[in-house]
Amino acid sequence: MKKTLKTVPHFASEDEERIFWEANDSTEYVNWATAQRAVLPNLKPTTQMISLRLPRHLLDAIKAAANSRDVPYQSLMKVWLQEKLHQQ
C-alpha cells in the first residue's frame, strides 16, 4: 500500500520553517527512498585560522616544494595534511 504524502507548506521565514520541521516528521512529507543527494559545487568549507610554529628550515623546504609546483605553500600544506589524514 502506497503512503500518501502531505504537501509541504510555504513558509514566510527560515525561523517558521525551522519550527515546523522540529515539530513534524519529514517522512510524512518526503519519500526519502527516492531522494537524490544534493551537489553544491561552489560551497566552500568553513576554515579557521591557526598559528603554527615551524622550524625555519622546514618552512623553507615547504615553500621550495610549493614554488616548484607553482602553488601557494599554505595550500600545499593543506593538501599534504589531508592526504596524510586519509592514510590513517
Order of alpha helices (4+ residues) and beta strands (2+ residues): alpha-alpha-alpha
